[in-house]
Amino acid sequence: MEKIRLILRGGLDGATLAAAPTDFGLVTGWTQGTLSTSPVGILPAGLWGKVPAGDPYLAHINVLTDQPLGPGDFFELQSGAPIQPRVQYSPGPGNSRLVLVRPTDRLRFVVAPQVLVVIELLIESIGGVNELGTRLTAWSERSQSTGGVRSVRLGFPAALPAWQGLLHVIHDSANADVITLPTRSLVPLDAVLTFSRKGVGVPTLAAAAGDTIVHGLVNQQVNRAVIVYNNGEEWALAGT
């Protein structure tokens, strides 16, 4: 297993390709390097030769920061040219996701500026028969099969990352904030979002570009609470 740790002071913009760290070294069992420019946001799948050349691999990815990650912070695995999103999730320390990374992929990170950002990647090549890789896959499947429930409180405009399982969002603000849903195709059909208004402000749920919310709408005010599903064609809402 490869253990790679990348250090950054600043933010991750989801757009700028990171140059290879010049200070890679072994630190407490990790291959550690510093991303010297900020912001950055895209890492090549090959991680500058630190993973077996040409092999796909399983990756478990965490982002550790001084302050908690926000609702707009996410990791996205993208395919190579043509660039298309493959999976997106919040990479906080509580996640248990494993992703299959191909040599042509890109690792995209969006994190608001922080004093210190640490990206940790646990990587297992699956180019051949690999007992540990098999155990990691089984662990990931068990972790995801248990579902999991997350709750987020928002008091400001935000873009929600794609989610799995059950996600509760509570809007508590005096402002009529716009909360943008993730790209619908990134959300599994069995994922459920509950969105509740608590504050004085009446929030609006907005669809991402190209998506719609029931009957072709692109946004919907939430006066009390709604349940949101991906029905395979558009966002379906139940509630008020």
N, C-alpha and C positions, 0 to 999 in steps of 0.2 A: 504494500500500500504506500502511495505517495502522500505526504502531508505537506501542503504548501500554505504558507501564511504571507499575506501581502499587507503592508502598512501604508496608510495614506493619511495626510492631514488636509482636510478640506471636504469636498463632496464628490459624488459620483453622478455624472450628468447623463449617462445613458447614450452618449453620442461620440465621445472622443476616444480614439484607439490608444490604449496604454502602451508606452514604450517598455522594453524589458528592463527590469531593475538591474543596476550594475553592482549591487551589494549582496547578491544571493549568498547565503551561508547557512550552516546548520545551527539553529538556536533552539535549545530545549526540545530536540527531537523533530523540529519543523524545518523545512527548507524555507527560509524567510528572506524577503526582499522588500525594498521600499519603492513605492510608485512615486517618482520624484516630481511629477507635474500634477497640478490640480486645476480644474477638475479633470477626471478621466471617467470612462464609463463602459468601454468595450475591452474585453480580454480575448485574445485568440484562443481557440480550443486547445492548441498545442502547448500553450503556456510556456512559450519560448524554449521548447525542448526539454521541459521538466517532466513530461509524461512520455510513455513509450511511443516512438514515432509511428504514425499511421494507424494506431490501434484505437478503436472506440473504447470508452471507459465509463464506469459508473462514478458519479460525483455526488458528494454530500456537501452542501455549501451553506456556510453561516456568514453573516455580517454582524460584527460586534462594534458597538459605538458607545460614546460617553453618555449620550441621552437615548431614550428608547426610539426605535424606528417609528416613523410616522405612517399614516395610512397611504401616503403617496410614494413610499419607498418600496422598491421591489427588485427582484432578480428575474431576468427573462433569458431563456435559452433560445437563440435564433439559429435557423439554418443558414448555410452559406448561400452564395448567389444562386437564384434570387433570394434576397433576405426576407425570411418570413418567421414570425414568432412560433415557437414549438410548445413552450410551457412558460408560465409566469406564476410566481408566488412570493410571499414575504419571506426573506431569508433570515429572520430573527433566530435567536438561540433556541427557541422552542420548536422549530420546525424539524420534521423527521423525513423530509423528502429526499429521494435519490433520483437523479436524472441520468439518462443515457446520452452521453456527449459523443458526437462523431467528429472526426478530424477536421471537417469543413465548417463546423459550427462556430458560433461566437457567443461569448458569455457577456450579457448586458446587465449593468447595475445602475439603478437610479436611487440615490440617497441624498437627502438634503445635507448641506454643509455641516460638519461636525468637527470638534477639536481633533478627534482621533477616530479613524475608521480602520477596522481590521477585517480583512476577508480571509476566511479559513476554508480550505478545500481539502477534503479527504477523497482520494482518487484511487480507484482500483481498475487496472486494465482488464478487459475481457476479450483480448485477442485470441486466447486459447482456453483450454480447460483450466478452470481456476476455482478451487474450493472456496476460498475466501469471498470471491465475487458472488458465488452462489449463495453463501450465507448472508451477504449484504442484501441481495435481492429479496431473499425470504424475509429478512428483518424489515425492509422497506414495505413489502406487501402487508406484513402483519401490522405495522404502524399505521398505514393508511386505511386498513380495513376497520380499525377501531373508530374511524371518523374523526371526532374531535370537534369542540365548539370553541369559537373565539368571540370576544365581545370588544367592540371599539366605541369610544365616545368621541364625537366630533363637535367642535365649536367654531368651525371655519370651513371655507370652500375646500374641497379635496377631490382627488381622483382615486377611486378604490382600486386596489390591485385584484387580479383574479384570485378566486378562493376555491377551496374544496370543502365538502362537508357543510357544516352550519355556521354562518357568520351573523352575529347580531351587531347592528350599528344603531347607536342612539345619537340623534342630533340635538344638542343642547346649546342654543344660542339665541340671541335677540335679533340676529340677522337672517335674512332670507337667502341662505347660502345655496350654491349649486353643488351638488355631489354627483360626480361623473362616474358612471358604471364602467367596468373594464371592457375591453373588446370581448363581445359575447362568445366568440368561438373558443376563447381560452378557458371558459367556465364549464365544467362538466354538467351534463344534463341532470344529475342527481344532487347538485349543489343547491343550497337554499340560503337566501339572504332575508333577514327580517330588518326592516328599517323603520325606526320609531322617532316621532317628534316629541321632544320634551320641553324645549324652550319656547319663547314667545315667537321667534322667527319661524316662518313657514318655509321649510327647505324644498328644493326641487331636485328630483332625480333626473339626470340627463344621460342619454345614450351616447356612446363613443361614436366617432365618425363612421358612417356606413351602417350603423345599427338602428333599430327602432324599438319602441316600447308600445305594446298593444295597439292594434289598429293603425300602425304606421306613425305614431307620435314619436317625437324625438326627446320630449321631456314630460315630466309629470310632477305636479306639486303633491306633497304628502302632508295632509292635515292632521292625521293621527298616526297610523301605522300601516305598512304594507308588507306583504311577503312577495319576494321576487324570485322567479325561476327563469332559467334558460330553456325554452320549449323547442329548441332546435331551429327556429326561424326568426324569433324575436324575443324580447323580454316580456314575460307574462307577469302581471301584478294582480294580487288579491288583497283587498283592504280599502282604506279610505285615505 
